[in-house]
Amino acid sequence: MIAELGGQPDAVREQAAALLVDGFDGHPRGWRDLESATEEAAQVIRQGFAFAALADTRLLGWIGGLPEYEGRVWELHPLVVRREHRLRGVGRALVAAFEDEARRRGALTLFTLGTDDDGGQTSLAGVDLYEDVPRHIAELRDLGSGHPFLFYRRLGYVVTGCMPDANGPGRPDIYMSKPAGRERRTSAAPEQTPAER
């Protein structure tokens, strides 16, 4: 069952904080303790929205959404699923809930800022991205570990940029986005010149 995290009992919200600590263990931008994770969950609920995947009162995973650009863009932050429930559709269901709610709130673009490569999992790691950022992005590939960008790509997200060295030398952050509308929009027609009017 997918439900709003903010309306859940304290015990479920405590599980959400614990899941951040456990799910991002060892990740440089992760949460090292329950106090910081509890504040993060509360901040996401306060500033945006959050959904929980529940089996009775056991939290299987949760997702948050934060507004950017005056609500035209919504950031998927965070997404975490219990290790034993990964690859079972929980993450996919949570992303669908995030996308539906962001659309309801007027989103034009959805994006994820957190597909870091801090462990050499993609072809973007350990190279000088500044020599040709567009080429490196176009040639992005997984190096066999199942990097999260593959999950988001299956859901229709595309790489829209990267931040070289975001997590240290040779450890970039990969930005992925998709239009909030169900169909990808085409660019607007160019304005007519006076001669064409």
C-alpha positions, 0 to 999 in steps of 0.5 A, spaced: 500 500 500 502 507 498 500 512 503 502 519 505 508 518 510 506 525 513 500 522 516 503 515 518 504 514 526 510 516 529 513 508 529 512 509 521 516 515 521 521 513 525 522 507 520 523 512 515 529 515 518 532 508 520 531 506 513 535 513 510 541 511 515 541 503 513 539 504 505 545 510 504 550 506 508 557 508 506 554 513 501 558 520 502 551 524 501 548 519 506 545 520 513 550 517 518 545 518 524 538 517 526 538 525 528 540 527 521 535 522 518 529 524 522 530 531 520 531 530 513 524 526 513 521 531 517 524 537 512 521 533 506 514 532 509 514 540 511 517 543 504 514 538 499 511 531 500 513 524 501 509 517 500 511 510 504 510 503 501 507 499 507 505 492 508 501 493 515 505 497 519 512 495 516 515 500 512 518 497 505 520 504 502 519 511 501 520 517 496 520 524 497 518 530 492 521 537 493 519 543 489 524 547 485 523 553 480 517 555 483 514 548 483 515 548 475 520 542 477 520 537 482 526 533 485 525 526 487 528 526 493 530 521 497 528 514 494 530 508 499 527 501 499 529 496 504 534 491 501 530 485 502 524 488 498 529 491 492 527 489 485 520 487 487 516 493 484 516 497 490 521 503 487 517 503 481 510 504 485 513 509 489 516 513 483 509 513 480 506 516 486 511 521 486 510 523 479 502 523 480 503 528 486 508 532 482 503 533 476 497 534 481 502 540 484 503 543 477 510 540 475 512 541 468 519 537 469 521 531 474 528 530 476 533 526 480 539 529 483 542 523 487 544 518 482 552 519 484 557 515 481 562 515 487 564 508 487 566 507 479 560 504 477 559 508 470 563 510 465 563 517 468 567 516 474 575 517 474 575 521 468 576 528 466 569 530 464 571 537 463 575 535 456 568 533 453 562 533 458 557 532 452 561 526 449 562 523 456 554 524 457 552 521 451 557 515 452 555 513 459 554 506 460 554 502 467 560 498 468 556 492 471 554 494 478 547 496 476 548 503 477 541 507 479 541 511 473 539 504 469 533 504 474 531 511 472 532 510 465 527 504 465 522 509 467 523 514 462 528 519 465 534 521 461 541 524 463 540 532 462 547 533 465 552 531 470 556 535 476 564 533 475 567 531 482 561 532 486 563 527 491 570 528 490 575 527 484 573 523 479 566 522 482 560 525 479 553 526 480 549 524 474 542 529 473 536 525 470 530 528 468 523 527 464 517 531 462 512 531 467 506 530 462 505 523 460 507 524 453 514 528 451 513 535 449 516 538 442 519 544 442 514 550 441 513 553 434 518 558 432 515 565 432 513 567 425 518 573 422 514 579 419 515 576 412 511 570 414 505 573 417 
